[in-house]
Amino acid sequence: MARPVAPVATWARITTLLLSLAGLGLSTYLTIEHFGHSNLLVCPHNTLFNCLSVTTSAQSYFFGIPVAVLGLVSFLVMTALNTPWAWNAKQYWLHVARFVLAIGSMGFVLWLIAAELVIIDHICLYCTAVHFITFVLLIVLTQVSPKQLGWVSRSAN
């Protein structure tokens, strides 16, 4: 028997799709820059900010895969999971996957922030924008997913 999925407010659906599209755009840009070395990466270069230093560091790879590509794949999936069709889907696992991806992505973002601050000693503005989008996505989904999935009472605030 299929588990029921509660409806989610329109504001959350629209917000998550827009955030996912913004993240997809930024991660596409970072991926193009990673492989193209096209000098499109416009970023301040000073003691705090240095996008080139961050995006070319050893920490810009995870098990040999460029972090930019991981971000691109993650936001491709997240964008698909936040389309109107996915939000209306009856498959319970799809809605769980959306929430789990947001949680996992935020965990990875925390590692990347630590790497920027502690190991690389520079911050990338584009990466920070992706991190912020990931955080806001998690906040929005934390507000709606537990109720949608029946993990908490629907009457709970």
C-alpha positions as CSV (number, residue, x, y, z in Angstrom):
1,M,0.0,0.0,0.0
2,A,1.3,3.4,-1.0
3,R,2.1,5.9,1.8
4,P,0.0,9.1,1.5
5,V,1.8,12.3,0.8
6,A,0.3,15.6,2.1
7,P,0.0,18.6,-0.2
8,V,2.6,21.4,0.2
9,A,2.0,25.1,0.1
10,T,2.5,26.8,-3.2
11,W,5.1,29.3,-1.8
12,A,7.3,26.3,-0.9
13,R,7.0,24.8,-4.3
14,I,7.8,28.0,-6.1
15,T,10.6,28.9,-3.8
16,T,12.3,25.5,-4.0
17,L,12.1,25.5,-7.8
18,L,13.5,29.0,-8.1
19,L,16.3,28.2,-5.7
20,S,17.1,25.0,-7.5
21,L,17.3,26.9,-10.8
22,A,19.6,29.5,-9.3
23,G,21.8,26.8,-7.9
24,L,21.8,25.0,-11.3
25,G,22.9,28.2,-13.0
26,L,25.7,28.9,-10.6
27,S,26.9,25.3,-10.6
28,T,26.8,25.2,-14.4
29,Y,28.9,28.4,-14.4
30,L,31.5,26.9,-12.0
31,T,31.6,23.7,-14.0
32,I,32.3,25.6,-17.2
33,E,35.0,27.5,-15.5
34,H,36.5,24.4,-14.0
35,F,36.9,22.7,-17.4
36,G,37.2,25.7,-19.7
37,H,39.6,27.8,-17.7
38,S,38.0,30.6,-19.7
39,N,38.8,33.4,-17.2
40,L,35.0,34.0,-16.9
41,L,35.4,33.7,-13.1
42,V,35.1,37.3,-12.1
43,C,35.9,37.4,-8.4
44,P,37.8,39.8,-6.1
45,H,41.4,38.7,-5.4
46,N,42.5,39.7,-2.0
47,T,43.4,38.2,1.4
48,L,39.9,37.0,2.0
49,F,38.4,36.3,-1.5
50,N,40.1,34.3,-4.2
51,C,37.8,32.1,-6.3
52,L,40.6,30.8,-8.5
53,S,42.5,29.6,-5.4
54,V,39.4,27.8,-4.1
55,T,38.2,26.3,-7.4
56,T,41.7,25.0,-8.3
57,S,42.6,23.7,-4.8
58,A,43.0,20.0,-3.9
59,Q,39.7,20.4,-2.1
60,S,38.0,21.2,-5.4
61,Y,37.9,17.4,-6.0
62,F,36.1,14.7,-4.1
63,F,37.3,11.2,-4.8
64,G,38.7,12.5,-8.1
65,I,35.5,14.2,-9.2
66,P,35.4,18.0,-9.5
67,V,33.2,19.5,-6.8
68,A,31.7,21.8,-9.4
69,V,30.4,18.7,-11.3
70,L,29.0,17.2,-8.1
71,G,27.2,20.5,-7.5
72,L,25.9,20.5,-11.1
73,V,24.6,16.9,-10.8
74,S,23.1,17.7,-7.4
75,F,21.2,20.7,-8.7
76,L,20.1,18.9,-11.8
77,V,18.5,16.3,-9.6
78,M,17.1,18.9,-7.1
79,T,15.6,20.9,-9.9
80,A,13.9,17.8,-11.3
81,L,12.6,17.0,-7.8
82,N,11.3,20.5,-7.4
83,T,9.3,20.7,-10.6
84,P,5.5,20.9,-10.4
85,W,5.3,17.3,-11.7
86,A,7.6,16.0,-9.0
87,W,5.7,17.9,-6.2
88,N,2.5,16.4,-7.5
89,A,3.9,12.8,-7.7
90,K,2.3,10.2,-5.6
91,Q,5.5,8.2,-5.1
92,Y,6.5,8.6,-1.5
93,W,10.2,7.9,-2.1
94,L,10.5,10.9,-4.5
95,H,9.6,13.3,-1.7
96,V,11.9,11.5,0.7
97,A,14.7,11.7,-1.9
98,R,14.2,15.5,-2.1
99,F,14.6,16.0,1.6
100,V,17.5,13.6,1.9
101,L,19.3,15.2,-1.0
102,A,18.9,18.6,0.7
103,I,20.3,17.3,4.0
104,G,23.2,15.5,2.3
105,S,24.0,18.5,0.2
106,M,24.1,20.8,3.3
107,G,26.4,18.3,5.0
108,F,28.8,18.5,2.1
109,V,28.5,22.3,2.0
110,L,29.6,22.4,5.7
111,W,32.7,20.4,4.7
112,L,33.4,22.8,1.8
113,I,33.0,25.9,4.0
114,A,35.5,24.4,6.5
115,A,37.9,23.7,3.7
116,E,37.7,27.2,2.4
117,L,38.2,28.8,5.9
118,V,40.7,26.4,7.4
119,I,42.7,24.7,4.6
120,I,42.5,27.0,1.6
121,D,42.3,30.2,3.6
122,H,40.2,31.9,0.9
123,I,36.5,32.2,0.0
124,C,34.9,31.9,-3.4
125,L,31.9,34.2,-3.8
126,Y,30.3,31.9,-6.3
127,C,30.7,28.9,-4.1
128,T,29.3,30.9,-1.2
129,A,26.2,31.7,-3.3
130,V,25.8,28.0,-3.9
131,H,26.2,27.3,-0.2
132,F,23.6,29.9,0.7
133,I,21.1,28.5,-1.8
134,T,21.7,25.0,-0.4
135,F,21.1,26.3,3.1
136,V,17.9,28.1,2.2
137,L,16.6,25.1,0.3
138,L,17.2,23.0,3.4
139,I,15.4,25.5,5.6
140,V,12.3,25.6,3.2
141,L,12.2,21.8,2.9
142,T,12.6,21.4,6.7
143,Q,9.5,23.6,7.1
144,V,7.3,21.5,4.7
145,S,8.8,18.0,4.2
146,P,8.3,16.4,7.7
147,K,4.5,17.3,7.5
148,Q,4.3,16.3,3.9
149,L,5.8,12.9,4.6
150,G,3.7,12.3,7.7
151,W,6.7,12.4,10.1
152,V,5.0,15.0,12.3
153,S,1.4,15.8,12.9
154,R,-0.1,17.9,10.1
155,S,-1.7,20.1,12.7
156,A,1.6,20.9,14.3
157,N,3.0,24.3,13.7
